[in-house]
Every structure is written in C-alpha cells, then in structure tokens.
Amino acid sequence: MSRALFLVCYDISAQDRLHRTHKQVQAYAVGGQKSFYECWLTPAELRALKDGLAEILDFAEDRVHFFQLDPRMLPSFYGQAARQSIQPFLIV
C-alpha cells in the first residue's frame, strides 16, 4: 500500500474539541506545529483519520482541511526556519 503526503490543517472553536482533534491528527503526523501537520497516510489511514475527526468536530463551527502534497517538491524557508529532521524515520 502506497503512502501519500498530506498537510492537515484545522481551526477548532471549542477547547475540548481542539484538544481531541490535536491528539487525533498528531497520532499520524511526522512533523508540524500548532494546527498544521504533515502526515504520510495510506488510503485506509486517511479514511480512519477523517472518520475519527468526523466524530469530534462540530461541522457548523470547526474546519479541517486535507491537502495532498507532492513529496518531490522542495520546501522554501524564510526567516529562521530550517528543514525539520525526521531521521531516523520508520513507518511500520
């Protein structure tokens, strides 16, 4: 099964839902900060993450976006930003 790189971004209005959403997304994340996380996901993991978030979110108030990224693209850095080291990195 092939994995794809996604940027998962969220804006949650209630603190309890924010905490639960953060834990759910961070379980799949390989890097990120605050409410933006990079996740390498199989199609089954993507579905599981979306289903888990659907149980948490209030669709009238909250937002979650999934952007599929091209892993071959090189990042641009500004200011004091630097490439995040994910070595050693192993997906089981």
Protein Blocks (a to p, Z undefined) as FASTA:
>chain_A
ZZdddddddddfbfklmmmmmmmmmmmpgbdehjaccddddfklmmmmmmmmmmmpcfkl
gccddddddfkbccddehjbccddfbdcddZZ
